[in-house]
């Protein structure tokens, strides 16, 4: 990031959950002096989850609950409040280019839009007719699509890709007088070291996490801890 020296840095949600170092991750993120930061579906849980009397109905929900409690043990109250009170979307104008930023969709934190989704689904992502560029995350798949005249960019995941490429993923956006150029970048990192940290910290659902980190595919949570 320092070598690239970008004019602005955008964060599109889900800073923690499903990773062994939530505190360190958030400290690094907050130190980047973000120009845009929106909440993800997991960030949204802080300050409002779980609801009184709620119990997990399946293995995935149990994983979410255990991951939530794991993160609580490593995050300060101030960090939890920062995550839980992030805005759900940001709209901005950059060099005559109208940009919408959100985690999953302009009106949802959990809507799923994959690279292979139909053009009609891509078209529904935007809120405003004048939008030129859509930036989002959520599905852990990095891709660039065109929806009519709008460019749709999913930056992928820095720490847990599900698109078959286990390297960290991010996007570089160049905007010049309404001309938009996008690069999806992948960066190798020591995944075995991350797994070792998770193991040493007794992170819940370690087998599922190891599978996701190594294979870059969405793991099965059945019969794993």
C-alpha positions in Angstrom: 0.0 0.0 0.0 2.8 2.4 0.9 4.6 1.6 -2.4 1.4 2.3 -4.4 0.7 5.6 -2.7 -3.0 5.8 -3.7 -4.9 9.1 -3.6 -7.6 7.4 -1.6 -8.2 4.1 0.2 -11.7 2.5 0.4 -12.7 -0.3 2.7 -15.8 -2.2 1.7 -16.7 -4.1 4.9 -16.1 -7.2 7.0 -12.9 -6.3 8.8 -13.1 -9.2 11.2 -14.8 -12.6 11.7 -13.4 -15.8 10.2 -9.8 -14.8 11.0 -7.4 -15.3 13.9 -6.2 -11.7 14.4 -9.2 -9.4 14.6 -7.5 -6.8 16.9 -4.3 -6.6 14.8 -6.4 -6.4 11.6 -8.5 -3.6 12.8 -5.5 -1.6 14.1 -3.9 -1.9 10.7 -7.1 -0.9 8.9 -7.7 2.1 11.1 -4.1 3.2 10.6 -4.6 3.5 6.8 -6.5 6.8 7.2 -9.4 5.5 5.2 -11.3 7.8 2.8 -14.3 5.5 2.6 -15.3 2.8 5.1 -18.6 0.9 5.0 -19.8 -1.9 7.2 -20.2 -5.5 6.2 -22.7 -8.0 7.4 -20.3 -9.3 10.1 -19.3 -5.8 11.2 -23.0 -5.0 11.6 -23.3 -7.7 14.4 -21.2 -5.7 16.8 -23.4 -3.8 19.3 -26.5 -5.8 18.2 -25.8 -9.6 18.3 -26.9 -12.0 19.4 -30.5 -11.1 20.2 -31.7 -12.3 23.6 -32.8 -15.9 23.5 -31.3 -16.6 20.0 -29.7 -20.0 19.6 -27.9 -21.4 16.5 -30.1 -23.6 14.2 -27.3 -25.1 12.2 -23.5 -25.5 12.0 -23.0 -22.3 10.1 -24.9 -20.3 12.6 -22.9 -21.9 15.4 -19.7 -21.0 13.6 -20.9 -17.4 13.4 -21.7 -17.3 17.1 -18.4 -18.8 18.2 -16.5 -16.5 15.8 -18.3 -13.6 17.3 -17.4 -14.5 20.8 -13.8 -15.2 19.7 -13.5 -11.7 18.2 -15.1 -10.1 21.4 -12.1 -11.5 23.3 -9.6 -9.6 21.1 -11.5 -6.4 20.4 -11.8 -3.4 22.7 -15.2 -1.8 23.3 -14.2 1.2 21.2 -13.2 -1.1 18.3 -16.5 -3.0 18.5 -18.4 0.3 18.4 -16.4 1.6 15.4 -17.3 -1.5 13.5 -20.9 -1.6 14.5 -21.5 2.1 13.7 -19.9 2.3 10.2 -22.3 3.5 7.5 -23.9 0.9 5.2 -23.0 2.8 2.0 -21.2 5.8 0.7 -21.8 7.8 -2.5 -19.2 10.1 -3.9 -18.2 12.1 -7.0 -14.6 11.7 -8.2 -13.4 13.5 -11.3 -17.0 13.6 -12.7 -17.5 9.9 -11.9 -20.4 9.0 -9.7 -19.4 6.1 -7.4 -21.5 3.9 -5.1 -19.7 1.9 -2.4 -21.3 -0.8 -0.3 -20.6 -4.3 1.0 -23.2 -6.4 -0.7 -25.8 -4.1 -2.3 -27.1 -0.6 -1.9 -30.0 -1.8 0.2 -28.7 -5.0 1.7 -25.7 -6.3 3.7 -26.2 -9.9 2.6 -27.4 -9.9 -1.0 -25.3 -12.3 -3.1 -24.1 -11.2 -6.5 -21.5 -13.6 -8.1 -19.3 -13.0 -11.1 -21.6 -15.3 -13.1 -24.8 -13.6 -12.0 -27.2 -12.5 -14.8 -26.8 -9.0 -16.2 -30.2 -8.2 -14.7 -28.8 -8.9 -11.2 -25.8 -6.7 -11.9 -28.1 -3.9 -13.0 -30.1 -4.0 -9.8 -27.0 -3.3 -7.7 -27.1 0.5 -8.2 -29.3 2.9 -6.4 -29.0 6.0 -8.6 -29.4 6.4 -12.4 -26.3 8.6 -12.6 -24.0 6.0 -11.1 -21.0 5.2 -13.2 -19.0 2.9 -10.9 -20.1 0.3 -8.3 -17.6 -1.0 -5.7 -18.5 -3.8 -3.4 -17.3 -7.0 -1.7 -19.2 -9.7 0.4 -18.8 -12.7 -1.9 -15.0 -13.1 -1.7 -14.8 -13.3 -5.5 -12.8 -10.7 -7.3 -14.3 -9.6 -10.7 -15.1 -6.8 -13.1 -18.4 -6.7 -15.0 -20.3 -4.2 -17.1 -24.0 -3.5 -16.3 -25.3 -1.4 -19.2 -23.1 1.6 -19.0 -22.0 1.0 -15.4 -18.8 -0.7 -14.3 -19.2 -3.2 -11.5 -16.1 -4.1 -9.5 -15.8 -6.6 -6.7 -12.5 -6.2 -5.0 -12.4 -9.8 -3.6 -11.0 -10.6 -0.2 -7.7 -9.6 1.4 -7.7 -12.5 3.9 -10.1 -15.3 2.8 -10.7 -15.7 -0.9 -13.3 -18.1 -2.3 -12.6 -17.7 -6.0 -9.9 -20.4 -6.3 -7.0 -18.1 -5.9 -5.7 -18.1 -2.2 -3.7 -14.9 -2.6 -4.9 -11.6 -1.1 -7.1 -9.6 -3.5 -7.6 -5.9 -3.9 -8.4 -3.4 -6.7 -6.6 -0.3 -8.1 -9.0 2.2 -9.7 -7.7 4.9 -12.0 -10.2 7.7 -12.9 -9.4 10.4 -15.4 -12.1 12.6 -16.8 -14.8 9.9 -16.5 -12.4 7.3 -18.0 -12.2 4.3 -15.6 -9.4 1.7 -15.5 -9.5 -1.1 -13.1 -6.8 -3.5 -12.0 -7.5 -6.5 -9.8 -4.3 -7.3 -7.9 -3.3 -10.5 -6.1 -0.6 -10.7 -3.5 1.0 -13.8 -1.9 1.3 -14.1 1.9 2.3 -16.7 4.4 -0.9 -18.6 4.7 0.7 -21.4 6.8 1.7 -18.8 9.4 -1.9 -17.5 9.6 -3.1 -21.1 10.2 -0.4 -21.5 12.9 -1.6 -18.4 14.7 -5.2 -19.6 14.5 -4.2 -23.0 15.9 -2.2 -21.4 18.7 -5.1 -19.2 19.6 -7.6 -22.1 19.5 -9.7 -20.4 17.0 -13.1 -22.1 16.6 -13.8 -24.1 13.4 -10.2 -24.3 12.7 -10.6 -27.1 10.1 -13.0 -25.1 8.1 -10.7 -22.1 8.2 -7.7 -24.1 7.1 -9.6 -25.4 4.2 -10.7 -21.9 3.1 -7.3 -20.5 3.5 -5.5 -23.2 1.5 -8.1 -24.0 -1.2 -9.7 -20.5 -1.6 -13.1 -22.2 -1.7 -16.1 -21.8 0.6 -15.6 -24.4 3.3 -18.1 -26.9 4.7 -18.9 -26.3 8.3 -20.4 -29.7 9.0 -18.5 -31.9 11.4 -15.8 -29.3 11.8 -14.6 -27.4 14.9 
